Amino acid sequence: QVTLAEYGGGLVQPGGSLRLSCAASGASFGYYHMGWFRQAPGKEREGVSCMRLSDGSTDYAESGKGRFTISRDNARNTVYLQMNNLTPEDTGIYYCAADSQTPDEYPCQLDPIIIRTLKLYDYWGQGTQVTVSS
């Protein structure tokens, strides 16, 4: 059983930055895939970024490419999402999730249809609110 806890959300002005943290406990998650997702008011949850922890390979949604960076600290069992040049469209609840279902030889996944069909990302944090507003 994996427990995830997100930290670092808050209110930031457009153009500002935030770093979200996701601390994992309860299991060795070195072979998992980790993802960051967000849900804006009235919208469906969407994938933002993910990482295959075994080799650090990453993927990003188009909305975050060039602005967001996912990273990890294996010693602390923590995954981070550095978000720069934030816009009001980035407002939402941000969740981290751990995927123990995808075999390690496959990359991490952000496609919502694949995630839903294969029931990936079986562990979720409680979410942290990010509000970008002047």
Backbone bond lengths (Angstrom), bond angles and torsions (degrees), N, CA, C in turn:
res aa  C-N    CA-C-N  psi(-1)  N-CA   C-N-CA  omega(-1)  CA-C   N-CA-C  phi
1 Q - - - 1.459 - - 1.527 109.29 -
2 V 1.314 115.98 131.02 1.460 122.03 -179.29 1.519 108.81 -111.55
3 T 1.300 116.56 134.88 1.458 122.34 173.91 1.516 108.52 -113.49
4 L 1.324 116.03 132.12 1.456 121.53 -178.70 1.516 109.63 -120.28
5 A 1.324 115.87 140.40 1.456 120.55 178.36 1.516 108.66 -136.61
6 E 1.336 115.41 124.59 1.462 120.48 179.97 1.526 110.17 -95.95
7 Y 1.323 114.89 147.74 1.462 122.17 176.76 1.513 108.87 -140.82
8 G 1.334 114.79 159.49 1.452 118.83 169.31 1.508 116.76 105.79
9 G 1.314 118.09 -2.69 1.456 118.85 177.35 1.516 110.97 -69.84
10 G 1.326 115.04 171.42 1.454 119.30 178.41 1.504 111.51 164.16
11 L 1.321 114.24 -167.60 1.470 121.83 179.08 1.518 108.41 -100.24
12 V 1.303 116.27 130.13 1.461 120.95 -179.73 1.523 108.35 -140.57
13 Q 1.311 115.70 149.62 1.460 120.33 178.55 1.527 110.42 -78.63
14 P 1.315 117.19 155.16 1.470 119.30 174.89 1.523 110.76 -54.39
15 G 1.316 114.84 138.20 1.451 120.56 -176.13 1.507 113.90 89.93
16 G 1.322 116.57 -9.70 1.458 120.49 -178.61 1.513 113.11 -83.38
17 S 1.336 115.04 -176.54 1.459 121.73 -177.06 1.519 110.69 -131.40
18 L 1.315 114.57 154.05 1.457 122.38 172.26 1.517 107.94 -143.67
19 R 1.329 115.58 150.85 1.457 119.59 171.28 1.520 108.27 -121.99
20 L 1.317 114.46 119.33 1.454 120.83 176.75 1.525 109.68 -92.80
21 S 1.316 115.56 144.65 1.456 121.64 176.91 1.517 109.42 -120.42
22 C 1.310 115.15 146.98 1.461 121.39 176.16 1.515 107.23 -132.16
23 A 1.320 115.94 108.70 1.462 121.44 -179.87 1.518 109.34 -95.91
24 A 1.326 116.18 128.59 1.461 121.84 -178.76 1.521 110.21 -108.18
25 S 1.296 115.84 142.28 1.456 120.50 176.64 1.515 109.44 -145.70
26 G 1.327 115.50 161.13 1.458 119.74 173.75 1.509 115.05 102.62
27 A 1.328 117.27 -15.25 1.464 118.74 -179.63 1.518 108.40 -162.93
28 S 1.301 115.60 159.45 1.447 120.16 172.92 1.518 108.16 -78.27
29 F 1.331 115.48 114.25 1.450 116.29 -173.25 1.522 112.73 -108.96
30 G 1.311 115.43 23.41 1.457 119.30 -178.89 1.515 114.53 -62.67
31 Y 1.321 118.33 -21.02 1.452 121.38 -179.03 1.520 112.70 -106.60
32 Y 1.317 116.40 10.63 1.450 119.96 178.51 1.531 110.36 -86.10
33 H 1.307 113.98 170.98 1.449 122.09 165.30 1.533 106.49 -107.86
34 M 1.306 115.52 139.16 1.464 119.93 -179.57 1.517 109.64 -117.30
35 G 1.312 115.49 145.00 1.454 119.09 -179.80 1.510 112.22 -137.15
36 W 1.305 115.91 152.89 1.459 123.60 169.70 1.528 107.88 -112.00
37 F 1.321 114.87 131.98 1.454 121.77 179.79 1.520 108.22 -129.19
38 R 1.317 115.87 161.18 1.455 118.96 175.94 1.520 109.67 -142.44
39 Q 1.323 114.20 154.47 1.452 120.26 176.92 1.514 108.78 -135.20
40 A 1.317 115.52 116.24 1.459 121.54 177.13 1.525 109.01 -87.61
41 P 1.322 117.67 156.68 1.468 120.52 179.38 1.526 111.19 -55.57
42 G 1.308 116.16 128.79 1.453 121.26 177.76 1.515 115.41 76.05
43 K 1.321 117.01 5.53 1.463 119.93 -178.59 1.525 110.31 -121.86
44 E 1.326 115.22 162.13 1.448 119.58 177.05 1.530 110.08 -77.51
45 R 1.305 113.87 156.86 1.456 119.17 176.93 1.519 109.61 -65.71
46 E 1.328 116.64 140.65 1.452 121.05 179.95 1.524 110.35 -132.73
47 G 1.312 114.66 149.73 1.455 119.76 176.71 1.511 110.62 -76.58
48 V 1.310 116.11 141.13 1.459 122.69 -179.26 1.523 110.79 -109.66
49 S 1.315 115.82 -48.57 1.455 120.20 -178.51 1.521 108.46 -161.72
50 C 1.332 115.83 156.82 1.464 119.01 176.88 1.521 109.52 -149.89
51 M 1.331 114.08 165.05 1.462 120.65 -178.25 1.521 109.84 -145.83
52 R 1.322 115.78 137.32 1.462 120.85 168.66 1.521 106.16 -88.28
53 L 1.310 116.98 113.46 1.459 120.60 -169.73 1.521 112.73 -66.99
54 S 1.311 118.37 -26.54 1.463 119.62 -175.07 1.515 112.19 -64.86
55 D 1.322 117.94 -33.60 1.461 119.82 -179.10 1.528 113.74 -129.73
56 G 1.330 116.85 0.03 1.458 119.97 177.35 1.512 115.03 78.15
57 S 1.328 118.11 8.01 1.467 119.18 178.45 1.521 109.57 -66.83
58 T 1.323 115.60 146.41 1.459 120.70 -170.84 1.521 112.17 -131.59
59 D 1.304 114.72 165.99 1.458 122.04 171.89 1.517 107.80 -146.63
60 Y 1.320 115.67 152.30 1.451 121.41 -178.43 1.525 109.79 -135.80
61 A 1.321 115.57 144.99 1.444 119.97 168.39 1.524 108.59 -70.27
62 E 1.345 115.71 155.42 1.464 119.26 -178.27 1.520 111.51 -57.60
63 S 1.313 116.52 -34.05 1.459 120.90 -176.72 1.520 112.68 -63.00
64 G 1.347 116.46 -24.68 1.453 118.62 -175.55 1.518 114.89 -109.24
65 K 1.314 116.66 -7.21 1.470 118.96 -177.27 1.525 110.64 -61.04
66 G 1.318 115.36 132.29 1.449 120.79 -179.46 1.516 114.19 85.01
67 R 1.336 116.40 -12.60 1.473 119.65 -179.61 1.527 112.45 -119.36
68 F 1.322 117.31 -32.43 1.464 121.50 -176.37 1.523 109.40 -108.10
69 T 1.333 115.10 146.40 1.458 121.03 176.07 1.517 109.05 -136.30
70 I 1.320 115.83 125.45 1.458 121.05 175.27 1.526 108.00 -96.83
71 S 1.326 116.25 140.25 1.454 120.48 179.32 1.521 108.87 -148.84
72 R 1.333 115.70 173.80 1.465 118.14 -177.33 1.512 109.99 -142.83
73 D 1.309 114.73 156.85 1.454 123.10 171.36 1.524 105.31 -127.89
74 N 1.311 116.22 100.25 1.463 119.71 -174.87 1.528 111.97 -63.15
75 A 1.315 116.70 -35.95 1.463 119.93 -177.71 1.528 111.09 -64.34
76 R 1.323 116.08 -30.29 1.464 120.24 -178.73 1.523 112.01 -100.70
77 N 1.333 118.41 2.40 1.467 121.32 -176.13 1.522 110.80 50.65
78 T 1.308 116.02 45.54 1.457 121.25 -174.76 1.525 110.63 -129.54
79 V 1.309 114.74 139.30 1.456 122.41 174.77 1.528 107.51 -116.77
80 Y 1.306 115.80 141.99 1.460 121.23 -176.57 1.526 110.78 -119.56
81 L 1.309 115.22 155.73 1.463 121.21 169.37 1.525 107.29 -131.26
82 Q 1.309 115.77 107.42 1.452 121.50 175.50 1.524 107.87 -87.41
83 M 1.324 115.77 124.15 1.460 120.70 -177.44 1.519 108.76 -120.72
84 N 1.319 116.09 120.75 1.457 122.47 -179.51 1.521 110.51 -116.78
85 N 1.326 114.91 161.72 1.456 121.56 177.26 1.532 111.25 49.46
86 L 1.294 115.42 50.52 1.458 120.80 -176.22 1.523 111.74 -68.86
87 T 1.312 115.33 147.21 1.460 122.46 177.69 1.535 108.96 -123.91
88 P 1.319 118.11 163.89 1.476 119.56 177.88 1.527 112.77 -56.78
89 E 1.326 117.57 -26.21 1.462 120.50 178.67 1.530 112.63 -69.11
90 D 1.313 117.55 -12.42 1.462 121.23 177.09 1.526 112.23 -85.70
91 T 1.299 117.05 -3.59 1.462 121.00 179.85 1.517 111.20 -63.95
92 G 1.329 115.86 136.51 1.455 120.54 178.14 1.513 110.78 163.09
93 I 1.310 114.93 -178.95 1.460 120.43 173.35 1.521 107.01 -92.47
94 Y 1.310 115.65 127.96 1.453 121.72 -178.56 1.526 109.35 -104.07
95 Y 1.315 114.49 130.14 1.460 121.69 -179.09 1.526 109.79 -119.87
96 C 1.323 115.70 142.87 1.449 117.60 166.05 1.525 108.19 -104.20
97 A 1.308 114.87 153.61 1.454 120.55 -176.37 1.521 109.80 -144.97
98 A 1.312 115.81 147.50 1.464 122.47 177.95 1.528 108.89 -113.22
99 D 1.305 115.35 134.56 1.461 122.17 -178.47 1.518 108.98 -113.36
100 S 1.328 115.65 109.47 1.466 119.83 177.53 1.527 111.09 -99.34
101 Q 1.332 117.34 2.08 1.454 121.15 -174.71 1.523 113.70 -90.60
102 T 1.324 116.61 -33.50 1.462 119.59 -176.13 1.529 109.82 -77.51
103 P 1.324 118.05 124.22 1.475 119.41 177.04 1.525 110.82 -58.96
104 D 1.304 115.37 149.78 1.458 120.44 -172.89 1.527 113.06 -63.20
105 E 1.345 117.54 -23.42 1.464 117.82 -179.06 1.524 112.54 -74.71
106 Y 1.330 116.81 -8.47 1.450 120.68 177.99 1.523 110.33 -100.28
107 P 1.320 117.27 149.90 1.469 119.24 178.58 1.522 111.35 -72.06
108 C 1.320 115.13 167.71 1.464 118.80 174.85 1.526 108.82 -68.70
109 Q 1.311 115.38 162.32 1.460 120.70 -169.67 1.520 111.88 -125.75
110 L 1.323 116.44 136.47 1.459 121.69 175.15 1.527 112.16 -121.45
111 D 1.329 117.64 -10.47 1.468 120.53 -178.21 1.526 109.83 -67.00
112 P 1.330 117.65 119.99 1.465 119.59 -175.07 1.530 113.48 -64.53
113 I 1.324 117.38 -31.26 1.464 119.44 -179.57 1.522 109.83 -69.95
114 I 1.318 116.11 -44.23 1.462 119.55 178.68 1.521 110.23 -64.77
115 I 1.325 116.24 -43.35 1.458 120.08 -179.93 1.521 110.48 -59.33
116 R 1.331 115.77 -44.63 1.469 119.44 -177.90 1.525 110.78 -70.18
117 T 1.321 116.88 -42.35 1.465 120.55 -176.16 1.522 111.51 -65.78
118 L 1.325 115.64 -43.23 1.467 120.03 -176.36 1.522 113.17 -93.32
119 K 1.337 115.34 0.73 1.472 120.26 178.67 1.528 110.96 55.20
120 L 1.309 115.27 50.65 1.455 120.76 178.02 1.531 109.87 -81.20
121 Y 1.303 114.71 173.11 1.472 122.23 -179.80 1.524 110.01 53.63
122 D 1.304 113.76 76.57 1.450 119.90 -174.48 1.527 113.80 -89.42
123 Y 1.307 117.71 -4.40 1.461 120.65 175.97 1.521 109.16 -127.51
124 W 1.333 115.93 136.28 1.466 121.74 -176.28 1.522 110.69 -133.90
125 G 1.326 114.52 146.64 1.449 119.83 171.63 1.520 110.41 -83.37
126 Q 1.314 114.89 -178.91 1.462 120.15 -175.83 1.522 112.32 -85.39
127 G 1.320 117.29 -13.01 1.451 121.77 178.15 1.516 112.68 94.06
128 T 1.326 115.00 152.72 1.459 121.69 176.08 1.533 107.70 -136.59
129 Q 1.325 115.27 136.61 1.466 120.56 -174.87 1.522 110.22 -81.67
130 V 1.319 114.88 131.85 1.460 121.89 172.35 1.533 107.02 -119.53
131 T 1.319 115.64 123.81 1.462 121.12 178.78 1.517 108.67 -124.54
132 V 1.318 115.27 122.95 1.457 121.12 179.05 1.530 107.32 -111.33
133 S 1.306 114.68 110.63 1.465 119.42 -174.71 1.512 110.10 -158.47
134 S 1.315 115.28 148.53 1.462 119.73 175.34 1.528 110.83 -94.93
